[in-house]
């Protein structure tokens, strides 16, 4: 772990700088849960939403940070943490409906 006060108060990205398609992330979550999750690509998007993004970690690497956990292990750790949180409400469906109702989400016509 890098220890430095050089980044105090500054925003930093923490990651591996390795781009991973969201479908692959979904597959890794599915594998970690031991269930089959069918991914859904419905063609909806929010204007201005980034479609491709890889974290820039130059700032944190400059003080010695190096990723030590790969994506699969990070997902397993995150799921373990979620399980420890008890009953967590699912807000996704409600939020998605609100975004559609307000016209914030658009559809790609095929």
C-alpha positions as CSV (number, residue, x, y, z in Angstrom):
1,X,0.0,0.0,0.0
2,X,1.3,3.4,-0.9
3,X,1.4,5.9,1.9
4,X,1.7,9.6,1.1
5,X,0.0,12.9,2.0
6,X,0.8,14.3,-1.5
7,X,-2.7,13.5,-2.6
8,X,-4.6,14.9,0.3
9,X,-7.7,16.7,-0.9
10,X,-7.2,15.6,-4.5
11,X,-9.5,13.3,-6.4
12,X,-7.7,10.0,-7.5
13,X,-8.8,7.1,-9.5
14,X,-7.9,3.7,-8.2
15,X,-7.9,0.8,-10.7
16,X,-5.8,-1.2,-13.0
17,X,-6.2,0.9,-16.2
18,X,-7.4,-2.3,-17.9
19,X,-10.7,-1.7,-19.8
20,X,-13.3,-4.5,-19.3
21,X,-16.5,-4.7,-21.2
22,X,-19.6,-4.5,-18.9
23,X,-20.8,-7.8,-20.3
24,X,-17.6,-9.5,-19.0
25,X,-18.1,-7.8,-15.6
26,X,-21.6,-9.2,-15.5
27,X,-20.3,-12.7,-16.4
28,X,-17.7,-12.4,-13.6
29,X,-20.4,-11.4,-11.1
30,X,-22.6,-14.3,-12.3
31,X,-19.7,-16.7,-11.8
32,X,-18.9,-15.3,-8.3
33,X,-22.5,-15.7,-7.3
34,X,-22.7,-19.2,-8.8
35,X,-25.8,-18.4,-10.7
36,X,-26.5,-17.7,-14.4
37,X,-27.4,-14.1,-15.1
38,X,-28.5,-13.3,-18.6
39,X,-27.2,-9.9,-19.6
40,X,-29.7,-7.5,-21.2
41,X,-28.7,-5.0,-23.8
42,X,-31.8,-2.9,-24.3
43,X,-30.3,-0.1,-26.4
44,X,-31.1,2.6,-23.8
45,X,-28.7,5.3,-22.8
46,X,-28.6,8.8,-21.2
47,X,-27.3,11.6,-23.4
48,X,-23.8,12.6,-22.4
49,X,-23.2,9.2,-20.7
50,X,-19.7,7.8,-21.3
51,X,-19.9,4.7,-23.4
52,X,-16.2,3.7,-22.9
53,X,-14.1,4.6,-19.9
54,X,-10.8,3.4,-18.4
55,X,-9.6,5.0,-15.2
56,X,-6.5,7.2,-15.4
57,X,-4.4,6.3,-12.4
58,X,-1.3,8.3,-13.2
59,X,-1.8,10.5,-10.1
60,X,-2.0,7.7,-7.6
61,X,0.8,5.6,-9.3
62,X,3.1,8.6,-8.9
63,X,3.0,8.0,-5.2
64,X,3.7,4.3,-5.5
65,X,0.3,2.7,-5.9
66,X,0.2,-0.6,-7.7
67,X,-3.0,-2.6,-8.1
68,X,-2.9,-5.8,-6.1
69,X,-6.4,-7.3,-6.6
70,X,-7.6,-8.4,-10.0
71,X,-11.2,-7.8,-11.1
72,X,-12.5,-11.3,-10.2
73,X,-11.1,-11.1,-6.7
74,X,-12.4,-7.6,-6.3
75,X,-15.8,-8.7,-7.3
76,X,-15.7,-11.6,-4.8
77,X,-14.6,-9.2,-2.0
78,X,-17.3,-6.7,-2.9
79,X,-20.0,-9.4,-2.9
80,X,-18.7,-10.7,0.5
81,X,-19.0,-7.1,1.8
82,X,-22.6,-6.7,0.4
83,X,-23.6,-10.0,2.1
84,X,-22.4,-8.5,5.4
85,X,-24.7,-5.5,5.0
86,X,-27.9,-7.3,5.8
87,X,-31.1,-6.5,3.9
88,X,-30.3,-4.0,1.2
89,X,-33.2,-2.4,-0.9
90,X,-32.9,-2.7,-4.7
91,X,-33.4,0.8,-6.1
92,X,-32.5,0.0,-9.7
93,X,-36.0,-0.7,-11.1
94,X,-37.4,2.4,-9.4
95,X,-34.6,4.6,-10.6
96,X,-34.7,3.2,-14.2
97,X,-38.5,4.0,-14.3
98,X,-38.0,7.5,-13.1
99,X,-35.3,8.2,-15.7
100,X,-37.5,6.9,-18.5
101,X,-40.5,8.9,-17.2
102,X,-38.5,12.1,-17.1
103,X,-37.2,11.5,-20.6
104,X,-33.6,11.2,-19.4
105,X,-33.1,7.7,-20.9
106,X,-33.2,7.4,-24.7
107,X,-33.4,4.3,-26.9
108,X,-31.2,3.4,-29.8
109,X,-33.4,2.4,-32.7
110,X,-32.1,-0.7,-34.5
